[in-house]
Amino acid sequence: MRAARALVVDDDPDILAVLEMRLESIGLDVSVARSHQEALTMLNEHGFDVALFDLRMEPVNGLKLMEDAHARHPRLPVLIMTAHGTIDNAVEAVRQGAFDYLTKPFVPEELRGKVGRALSERRWARDRTLLRAVGEALGSSGTMDGMFETVAHATVEATEAHRAAVFLLEDGRLVTKAVAGASAEDGAVPLAGSLDELGRAARLVIEKQKPETMSGEGVEPTAEDVELLALFSSQAAIALKNTRELERLRSGALAALGRMAAQVAHELRNPLGGLKLFAEYLEHRLDKVADAEGADVARKISREIDHMTELVREITQFGRPAALRRTPTTLNGLLESCLALAQARVKDTGTRVVQELDPGLPPVWLDPREMRKVFLNLLVNAFESLEGGGTLVLRSCPADPGWIEVCVEDTGTGMAEETRARMFDLFFTTKDTGTGLGMPIARSVVEQHGGRLEVRSQLGRGTQIRVLLPVEAP
């Protein structure tokens, strides 16, 4: 973590030298300027935590400099420096927005105390703003991934670390959930899996609602950072519990709705079968009398019946999922066949497809028939989001020990947060011809296998869907 930065502005070089020495002695990173313009240049190029301006400077005084500084950095605490004879002016400066004033000659205790209070006030104002923003974001994110990303970005901003990661403790192992800051786009932070094996200083946001130190190489957070991260931890833990409870309730409601829909679908199956026979008979009779227009209408009726029959089948599958028939399966072969089917189904010609399939993966115990439906659905959705061209990446790789990850990533239209939060709701769809069952069924099948389906998406930038599966049957 960097030291607090102070900007000192005075047209007297001796005063600058004294203040630079004394402020550095209390741990500040000090920059000095001798004029209004030089100070503004520094303010434009660097961020400062506190500023000390001399009241009497020529040709522009400290009050005008404070006004210009606050126009650029409204929360920057400014201490006005003045001689005893101009204290009234200094008091007026406080009325105009100065944090406090310092009298010359400087008393070391007064200098240390007022600068320290200014830094504390700035820190508290910033932390208060961050906590409010984090609280609002956690309350409205709607998804666990969005919540983890919020905490990671707020941690970088609060502590000014180069990089921050959020982990969860799952089954005794640390799992990376979000990364923010420098090189965050490179991917997840590699993690050995235990606190003792982690080789960097960090803070863990967990359900215990208190910070646990993971010590190692690196710069330790300050005590103030720890307090703030403890508050983040508490907020995140509560939001995590609420999100999990919401998902549990939603899953229960969806299951009940699915069972009811399956019963209704069962009652519709026989009438639809009868309608199909009548439509085909009608088409046959109209063809015999050379009524091409009528036969075409009959074929359209038949196609709509087929669509309704498929919808009934999907509803029944969701409400009454079939028992899995697991076999040792070569995952990459399954993915390649699904990719070929998806490309043929959407007749895609403009998408760049990148396959990153790890040839060293072990066979996975799964139901190939059911998982084929999952991967085909994800790939078709990705191709459909890339109607204007773009890139689709299909990746398979090892995850945690005993787990395999499949990732379908596209640079398509992406989803708004509201859409992502509802994408697993039964019958929710953004497509003109969609049933709203594809993603709920996909997640249901993955969870039947003991796995997880995770989604990250940004409107206008694309979507990433990760399927995590155990190698062995649970």
Buried (B, 14 or more C-beta within 10 A) or exposed (E): BEEBBBBBBBBBEEBBEBBBEBBEEBEBBBBBBBBBEEBBEBBEEEEBBBBBBBBBBEEBBBBEBBEBBBEEBEEBBBBBBBBEEBEEBBBBBBEEBBBBBBBBEBEEEEBBEBBEBBBEBBBEEBBEEBBEBBBEBBEEBBBBBBBBBBBBBBBBBBBEBEBBBBBBBEEEBBBBBBBBBEEBEEEEBEBEEEBEEBEEBBBBBBBEBEBEEBEBEEEEBEEBBBEBBBBBBBBBBBBBEEBEEEEEEBBEEBBEBBEEBBBEBBEBEEEBEEBBEEBBEBBEEBBEEEBEEBBEBBBEBBEEBEEBBEBBEBBBBBBEBEEBEBEEBEBBEBBBBBBEBBBEEBEBEEBEBEEEBEEEBEEBBBBBEBBBBBBBBBBBBBBBBBEEEBBBBBBBEBBBEEBBBBBBBBBBBBBEBEBBBBBBBBEBBEEEEBBBBBBBBBBBBBEBBBBBBBBBBEBEEBBBBBBBBBBEEE
